């Protein structure tokens, strides 16, 4: 019997060799000798003292009430429990292996969001702790129909994800499709939920984000109440909302806290700003290269005077300044916070002024490019800002090669692409294509709150 006991311990030691933070500690208890096995880096000493050592010494029956028994021969499960921060209790007589959830690694406290800040409304944001994020939603939605399914992903390491939904209003077909996609993932390791999002999208080759991502509990709660499915990942702050339409990428949760007039104005500004940011510089190229007759005579004179010293054609001029803007934006985001913003502003002013004085760029183009860069940050979803930067280059090249005809071709490609996209099988351009009259009350124009009562068609449960 003792040989069998030692064999169990030796097997675990063999599997955890070269792991410096594994601890094997023997204790004499009323139930005999117990070997406690855990990773010290995943468990705080106070938690271990409270949940393991004190009950083993004084109230050993409590151990069996809060623990579960696992198979001594199932080494995969044993190692999985250890890596998840749980403690193993091996009772030598009889040979019994119990596991207790003692995971207590340090976590970040709940703070304000820096990426989706608002003036009105709650200021808390999700953290990298899966349990904390789930509790933030359950604190807002105190309803037993709010379901929470825990899954694991990753072939080399197991990362916990949570799929949350309102069981009485969720579209069961969408739920089954998403569950199958998550269960069939073959990816070694996930460091952030953004990687997961790219693997479960309907069209991974598209530059457009097909799922809404947010770090705000109030925004995600509204989508849950609307019947959407929300996915969290442990060690990741953001949540994925499925499905999502293109027009919802321009909706901020603050729109519902403002008056409908203000919210509608801001939504229209974001929506039309997205198309302006991809059209301003291409129109400049098209007008100067192929169609100067479309410009007023006075404006054309100003443009020709501004470009009198510029040796490059408009296409090369625009690509040059766009590249400078991208370099400044990327360098500013990689620098320390205290100097990044200063470098971006000062660097842009100095480089822009010097380029104009050196005759490399026209001063009118500097104004247009700066306006385009500002417009790209209007959408509340940062991923859509990145999309506008990519799409703008397609329009720039089209305008430089074919003028207005090229712009029309680029627009045809853009709208055709958007119409062909799906989000979890749902048309990406809903509620306009296909048309859903009730959803139009909360689209580009937000009607007063008293008229917005029905669930959106994109998430409505199928009629039986």
C-alpha positions as CSV (number, residue, x, y, z in Angstrom):
1,X,0.0,0.0,0.0
2,X,2.8,2.4,0.8
3,X,4.5,1.6,-2.5
4,X,1.3,2.7,-4.3
5,X,1.1,5.9,-2.3
6,X,4.7,6.7,-3.1
7,X,4.1,5.9,-6.7
8,X,1.3,8.5,-6.9
9,X,3.6,11.2,-5.4
10,X,6.5,10.2,-7.7
11,X,4.3,10.4,-10.8
12,X,3.2,14.0,-9.9
13,X,6.8,14.9,-9.1
14,X,8.0,13.5,-12.4
15,X,5.4,15.5,-14.3
16,X,6.2,18.7,-12.5
17,X,10.0,18.5,-12.5
18,X,11.9,21.6,-13.4
19,X,9.0,23.7,-12.1
20,X,10.5,25.7,-9.2
21,X,7.3,27.0,-7.7
22,X,5.7,23.6,-7.1
23,X,5.3,22.7,-3.4
24,X,4.9,19.3,-1.8
25,X,4.1,19.6,1.9
26,X,3.3,16.7,4.3
27,X,1.0,17.2,7.3
28,X,-0.2,14.8,10.0
29,X,-4.0,15.1,10.5
30,X,-6.7,13.1,12.2
31,X,-7.2,11.3,8.9
32,X,-3.6,10.3,8.6
33,X,-0.8,11.8,6.6
34,X,-1.8,14.3,3.9
35,X,0.5,15.6,1.1
36,X,-0.5,19.1,-0.1
37,X,0.6,20.0,-3.6
38,X,0.2,23.4,-5.2
39,X,2.0,26.2,-7.2
40,X,3.1,28.9,-4.9
41,X,3.0,31.6,-7.6
42,X,-0.8,31.1,-8.1
43,X,-1.9,31.0,-4.4
44,X,-1.6,33.5,-1.7
45,X,-0.3,32.2,1.7
46,X,-3.4,33.6,3.5
47,X,-5.8,31.8,1.2
48,X,-3.9,28.6,1.6
49,X,-3.8,29.0,5.4
50,X,-7.6,29.7,5.6
51,X,-8.8,27.1,3.1
52,X,-6.4,24.2,3.6
53,X,-4.1,24.3,6.6
54,X,-6.6,25.4,9.3
55,X,-9.4,23.0,8.2
56,X,-6.9,20.1,8.0
57,X,-5.8,20.8,11.5
58,X,-9.1,21.5,13.3
59,X,-12.1,20.7,11.0
60,X,-11.0,18.1,8.5
61,X,-14.6,17.3,7.5
62,X,-14.9,20.7,6.0
63,X,-12.3,19.7,3.5
64,X,-14.5,17.0,2.0
65,X,-17.4,19.4,1.9
66,X,-15.7,22.0,-0.3
67,X,-13.4,19.7,-2.4
68,X,-13.9,17.2,-5.2
69,X,-12.3,13.8,-5.8
70,X,-10.3,13.2,-8.9
71,X,-8.8,10.0,-10.4
72,X,-5.3,9.2,-9.3
73,X,-4.4,7.8,-12.7
74,X,-5.7,10.8,-14.7
75,X,-2.5,12.8,-14.9
76,X,-3.9,15.3,-17.5
77,X,-6.6,16.4,-15.1
78,X,-4.2,16.5,-12.2
79,X,-1.8,18.8,-14.0
80,X,-4.7,20.9,-15.4
81,X,-6.0,21.5,-11.8
82,X,-2.5,22.5,-10.6
83,X,-2.0,24.9,-13.5
84,X,-5.4,26.5,-12.7
85,X,-4.2,27.4,-9.2
86,X,-6.0,24.6,-7.4
87,X,-4.5,22.7,-4.5
88,X,-4.2,18.9,-4.4
89,X,-4.7,17.0,-1.1
90,X,-3.4,13.4,-1.3
91,X,-4.7,11.4,1.7
92,X,-2.2,8.5,2.1
93,X,-4.6,6.1,3.8
94,X,-6.8,5.5,2.0
95,X,-5.2,6.6,-1.3
96,X,-7.5,9.5,-2.1
97,X,-6.8,12.7,-4.1
98,X,-9.0,15.7,-3.4
99,X,-8.8,19.1,-5.1
100,X,-9.7,22.5,-3.7
101,X,-10.0,25.8,-5.7
102,X,-7.5,28.1,-4.0
103,X,-6.6,30.2,-6.9
104,X,-5.8,33.7,-5.6
105,X,-3.3,35.3,-7.9
106,X,-3.1,39.2,-7.8
107,X,-5.7,40.9,-10.0
108,X,-6.1,44.5,-11.1
109,X,-8.8,46.6,-9.3
110,X,-11.8,48.0,-11.2
111,X,-10.8,51.4,-12.7
112,X,-12.1,53.9,-15.2
113,X,-11.9,53.0,-18.9
114,X,-9.3,54.9,-21.0
115,X,-10.5,53.7,-24.4
116,X,-14.3,54.3,-24.1
117,X,-14.5,57.2,-21.7
118,X,-17.8,59.1,-21.4
119,X,-18.9,62.2,-19.5
120,X,-22.3,60.8,-18.5
121,X,-23.0,57.4,-17.0
122,X,-21.0,54.7,-15.1
123,X,-17.3,54.9,-15.1
124,X,-16.3,51.4,-14.2
125,X,-14.6,49.1,-16.7
126,X,-13.9,45.4,-17.1
127,X,-10.6,44.0,-15.8
128,X,-8.4,41.0,-16.8
129,X,-10.2,38.8,-14.3
130,X,-12.9,36.6,-15.8
131,X,-14.7,36.2,-12.4
132,X,-14.7,40.0,-11.9
133,X,-16.1,40.7,-15.3
134,X,-18.9,38.2,-14.9
135,X,-19.8,39.7,-11.5
136,X,-20.0,43.2,-13.0
137,X,-22.6,42.0,-15.4
138,X,-24.6,40.0,-12.9
139,X,-24.7,43.0,-10.6
140,X,-26.5,44.9,-13.3
141,X,-28.7,42.1,-14.6
142,X,-30.1,40.3,-11.6
143,X,-32.2,37.8,-13.5
144,X,-32.0,33.9,-13.3
145,X,-32.3,33.7,-17.1
146,X,-28.8,35.2,-17.5
147,X,-26.8,32.1,-18.4
148,X,-23.0,31.7,-18.2
149,X,-21.3,28.8,-20.0
150,X,-17.6,28.2,-19.2
151,X,-15.5,26.8,-22.1
152,X,-11.8,26.2,-22.5
153,X,-9.8,27.1,-25.7
154,X,-6.1,26.6,-26.7
155,X,-4.4,23.4,-27.7
156,X,-1.1,24.1,-25.9
157,X,-2.6,25.8,-22.8
158,X,-6.2,25.9,-21.5
159,X,-7.7,29.4,-21.4
160,X,-11.1,29.8,-19.8
161,X,-13.8,31.7,-21.8
162,X,-17.3,32.6,-20.8
163,X,-20.3,32.7,-23.1
164,X,-23.1,34.8,-21.5
165,X,-26.7,35.3,-22.8
166,X,-30.3,35.8,-21.8
167,X,-31.8,32.3,-22.2
168,X,-35.4,33.5,-22.8
169,X,-34.6,36.0,-25.6
170,X,-31.4,34.8,-27.2
171,X,-31.5,33.5,-30.8
172,X,-30.9,29.7,-30.2
173,X,-29.6,29.2,-33.7
174,X,-26.9,31.9,-33.3
175,X,-26.0,30.4,-29.9
176,X,-25.5,27.0,-31.4
177,X,-23.4,28.3,-34.2
178,X,-21.1,30.3,-31.9
179,X,-20.8,27.4,-29.5
180,X,-19.7,25.1,-32.3
181,X,-17.1,27.7,-33.5
182,X,-15.6,28.0,-30.1
183,X,-15.5,24.2,-29.5
184,X,-13.8,23.6,-32.9
185,X,-11.0,26.1,-32.4
186,X,-7.5,24.8,-33.1
187,X,-5.1,27.5,-31.9
188,X,-2.2,26.9,-29.5
189,X,-2.4,30.0,-27.2
190,X,-4.6,33.1,-26.8
191,X,-3.0,36.1,-25.2
192,X,-6.0,38.4,-25.8
193,X,-9.6,38.0,-26.8
194,X,-8.9,40.0,-30.1
195,X,-7.2,36.8,-31.4
196,X,-10.3,34.8,-30.6
197,X,-12.5,37.3,-32.3
198,X,-10.5,37.0,-35.6
199,X,-10.9,33.2,-35.5
200,X,-14.6,33.1,-35.1
201,X,-15.6,35.8,-37.6
202,X,-17.6,34.9,-40.6
203,X,-15.1,36.5,-43.0
204,X,-11.6,36.7,-41.6
205,X,-10.2,38.3,-44.8
206,X,-12.4,41.4,-44.4
207,X,-10.8,44.6,-43.0
208,X,-14.1,45.4,-41.1
209,X,-14.6,44.2,-37.6
210,X,-17.6,41.9,-37.6
211,X,-18.2,41.9,-33.8
212,X,-18.5,44.7,-31.4
213,X,-15.8,44.9,-28.6
214,X,-16.3,46.9,-25.4
215,X,-14.7,47.2,-22.0
216,X,-17.8,48.9,-20.5
217,X,-20.2,46.8,-18.4
218,X,-23.1,49.2,-19.0
219,X,-22.8,48.9,-22.8
220,X,-22.4,45.1,-22.7
221,X,-25.4,44.8,-20.4
222,X,-27.6,46.6,-22.9
223,X,-26.6,44.2,-25.6
224,X,-27.4,41.3,-23.4
225,X,-30.8,42.6,-22.6
226,X,-31.3,43.0,-26.4
227,X,-30.6,39.3,-26.8
228,X,-27.0,39.3,-27.9
229,X,-24.3,36.8,-26.9
230,X,-21.3,38.1,-25.0
231,X,-18.0,36.3,-24.8
232,X,-15.3,36.9,-22.2
233,X,-11.8,35.5,-21.9
234,X,-9.7,35.1,-18.8
235,X,-6.7,37.5,-18.7
236,X,-8.4,39.8,-21.3
237,X,-10.3,43.0,-20.5
238,X,-12.6,43.4,-23.5
239,X,-15.8,41.5,-24.3
240,X,-17.1,40.4,-27.7
241,X,-20.7,41.1,-28.6
242,X,-22.3,38.7,-31.2
243,X,-23.8,39.4,-33.6
244,X,-23.3,43.1,-34.6
245,X,-24.2,45.3,-37.5
246,X,-22.1,47.9,-39.3
247,X,-24.2,50.8,-38.1
248,X,-23.8,49.7,-34.4
249,X,-20.1,50.4,-34.8
250,X,-21.0,54.1,-34.7
251,X,-23.1,53.8,-31.5
252,X,-21.8,54.8,-28.1
253,X,-23.4,53.9,-24.9
254,X,-23.4,57.6,-24.0
255,X,-26.0,58.2,-26.8
256,X,-28.6,56.7,-24.5
257,X,-27.7,58.9,-21.6
258,X,-28.0,62.1,-23.8
259,X,-31.1,63.7,-25.2
260,X,-32.2,62.1,-28.5
261,X,-31.4,65.3,-30.4
262,X,-27.8,65.3,-29.2
263,X,-27.4,61.6,-29.7
264,X,-28.7,61.7,-33.3
265,X,-26.3,64.6,-34.1
266,X,-23.3,62.8,-32.8
267,X,-24.2,59.5,-34.6
268,X,-24.6,61.3,-37.9
269,X,-21.3,63.0,-37.3
270,X,-19.5,59.7,-36.6
271,X,-21.2,57.9,-39.6
272,X,-20.6,60.6,-42.2
273,X,-17.2,61.3,-40.7
274,X,-16.2,57.7,-41.5
275,X,-16.9,58.3,-45.2
276,X,-15.3,61.7,-45.2
277,X,-12.0,60.4,-43.8
278,X,-11.7,58.0,-46.6
279,X,-12.7,60.5,-49.3
280,X,-11.0,63.9,-48.5
281,X,-7.5,63.2,-49.8
282,X,-8.7,60.9,-52.7
283,X,-10.9,63.8,-53.9
284,X,-7.9,66.1,-53.7
285,X,-5.9,63.7,-55.9
286,X,-8.8,63.2,-58.4
287,X,-9.5,66.9,-58.8
288,X,-6.0,68.0,-59.4
289,X,-4.9,65.1,-61.6
290,X,-7.9,64.4,-63.8
291,X,-10.8,66.8,-63.1
292,X,-9.7,70.4,-62.3
293,X,-13.0,71.6,-63.9
294,X,-15.0,70.4,-60.9
295,X,-13.4,72.9,-58.6
296,X,-14.4,76.6,-58.4
297,X,-12.0,78.8,-60.2
298,X,-10.8,80.7,-57.1
299,X,-10.2,77.5,-55.2
300,X,-8.3,76.0,-58.2
301,X,-6.0,79.1,-58.2
302,X,-5.3,78.7,-54.5
303,X,-4.5,75.0,-55.0
304,X,-2.2,75.7,-58.0
305,X,-0.4,78.4,-56.0
306,X,0.0,76.2,-53.0
307,X,1.5,73.4,-55.2
308,X,3.7,75.7,-57.3
309,X,6.9,74.5,-55.6
310,X,5.9,70.9,-55.1
311,X,7.8,68.6,-57.5
312,X,5.7,65.5,-57.0
313,X,2.3,64.6,-58.5
314,X,-0.7,64.7,-56.2
315,X,-0.7,61.0,-55.7
316,X,2.9,60.8,-54.5
317,X,2.4,64.0,-52.4
318,X,-0.6,62.4,-50.5
319,X,1.1,59.1,-50.0
320,X,4.1,60.8,-48.6
321,X,2.1,62.9,-46.0
322,X,-0.1,59.9,-45.1
323,X,3.0,57.8,-44.4
324,X,4.4,60.6,-42.2
325,X,1.1,60.7,-40.3
326,X,1.2,56.9,-39.8
327,X,4.8,57.1,-38.5
328,X,3.9,59.9,-36.0
329,X,0.8,58.0,-34.8
330,X,2.6,54.7,-34.4
331,X,5.6,56.3,-32.7
332,X,3.4,58.3,-30.3
333,X,1.6,55.2,-29.3
334,X,4.8,53.3,-28.5
335,X,6.5,56.1,-26.6
336,X,6.0,56.6,-22.8
337,X,2.7,58.4,-22.1
338,X,4.3,61.5,-20.8
339,X,6.2,62.2,-24.0
340,X,4.2,60.4,-26.6
341,X,1.4,63.0,-26.9
342,X,4.0,65.9,-27.0
343,X,6.1,64.2,-29.6
344,X,3.0,63.6,-31.8
345,X,1.8,67.2,-31.7
346,X,5.2,68.9,-31.9
347,X,6.5,66.5,-34.4
348,X,3.4,67.0,-36.6
349,X,3.7,70.7,-36.5
350,X,7.5,70.8,-37.1
351,X,7.5,68.3,-39.9
352,X,4.4,69.8,-41.6
353,X,5.8,73.3,-41.4
354,X,9.2,72.3,-42.6
355,X,7.8,70.2,-45.5
356,X,5.7,73.1,-46.7
357,X,8.6,75.6,-46.5
358,X,10.8,73.1,-48.3
359,X,8.3,72.7,-51.1
360,X,7.6,69.0,-50.5
361,X,3.9,69.5,-49.6
362,X,1.2,72.0,-50.1
363,X,-0.3,73.7,-47.1
364,X,-3.8,73.0,-48.2
365,X,-3.0,69.3,-48.2
366,X,-1.7,69.5,-44.7
367,X,-5.1,70.8,-43.6
368,X,-6.9,68.1,-45.5
369,X,-4.8,65.3,-44.1
370,X,-5.0,66.6,-40.5
371,X,-8.8,66.8,-40.8
372,X,-8.9,63.3,-42.2
373,X,-6.8,62.0,-39.3
374,X,-9.1,63.6,-36.8
375,X,-12.3,62.2,-38.5
376,X,-10.9,58.7,-38.4
377,X,-11.1,58.7,-34.5
378,X,-14.8,59.7,-34.4
379,X,-16.2,56.1,-34.3
380,X,-16.3,54.8,-30.7
381,X,-14.8,51.5,-31.8
382,X,-11.0,51.8,-32.3
383,X,-11.0,48.8,-34.6
384,X,-13.2,50.8,-37.1
385,X,-10.6,53.7,-37.0
386,X,-8.0,51.2,-38.1
387,X,-10.3,50.0,-40.9
388,X,-10.8,53.5,-42.2
389,X,-7.0,54.0,-42.4
390,X,-6.7,50.8,-44.6
391,X,-9.7,51.6,-46.8
392,X,-8.4,55.1,-47.4
393,X,-5.3,53.8,-49.2
394,X,-7.6,51.8,-51.6
395,X,-9.4,55.0,-52.4
396,X,-6.2,57.0,-52.8
397,X,-4.7,54.6,-55.2
398,X,-8.0,54.3,-57.2
399,X,-8.2,58.1,-57.4
400,X,-4.6,58.4,-58.5
401,X,-5.0,55.9,-61.2
402,X,-8.5,56.6,-62.6
403,X,-9.8,59.8,-61.0
404,X,-13.5,60.0,-60.2
405,X,-14.1,56.8,-62.2
406,X,-11.7,55.1,-59.8
407,X,-13.5,56.6,-56.8
408,X,-16.8,55.2,-58.1
409,X,-15.3,51.8,-58.5
410,X,-13.8,51.9,-55.0
411,X,-17.3,52.9,-53.6
412,X,-18.9,50.1,-55.5
413,X,-16.4,47.6,-54.0
414,X,-16.9,49.1,-50.6
415,X,-20.7,48.8,-50.6
416,X,-20.6,45.4,-52.3
417,X,-18.2,44.1,-49.7
418,X,-20.3,45.4,-46.8
419,X,-23.5,43.9,-48.3
420,X,-21.8,40.5,-48.6
421,X,-20.5,40.5,-45.0
422,X,-22.3,38.6,-42.2
423,X,-21.9,38.7,-38.4
424,X,-22.7,35.3,-37.0
425,X,-24.7,34.6,-40.1
426,X,-26.7,37.8,-39.8
427,X,-26.5,40.5,-42.6
428,X,-23.9,43.1,-41.6
429,X,-25.9,46.0,-43.1
430,X,-29.1,45.3,-41.1
431,X,-31.4,47.1,-40.4
432,X,-31.2,48.9,-43.8
433,X,-30.4,45.7,-45.9
434,X,-32.6,43.8,-45.2
435,X,-35.0,46.6,-44.1
436,X,-36.4,46.4,-40.6
437,X,-38.6,49.4,-39.9
438,X,-38.7,49.1,-36.1
439,X,-34.9,49.0,-35.9
440,X,-34.6,52.3,-37.8
441,X,-35.8,54.1,-34.7
442,X,-32.4,53.4,-33.2
443,X,-30.0,53.6,-36.0
444,X,-28.2,56.6,-37.5
445,X,-31.0,58.8,-36.0
446,X,-31.9,57.9,-32.4
447,X,-35.6,58.5,-31.7
448,X,-36.8,59.4,-28.1
449,X,-36.3,56.6,-25.7
450,X,-40.1,56.0,-25.2
451,X,-40.3,54.8,-28.8
452,X,-37.4,52.4,-28.6
453,X,-38.9,49.3,-26.9
454,X,-38.7,46.3,-29.2
455,X,-35.7,44.0,-29.4
456,X,-33.6,44.6,-32.5
457,X,-34.1,42.2,-35.4
458,X,-30.5,41.2,-35.5
459,X,-30.8,39.5,-32.2
460,X,-34.5,38.6,-32.1
461,X,-35.3,34.9,-31.3
462,X,-36.6,32.8,-34.2
463,X,-40.3,32.3,-34.3
464,X,-41.4,28.7,-33.8
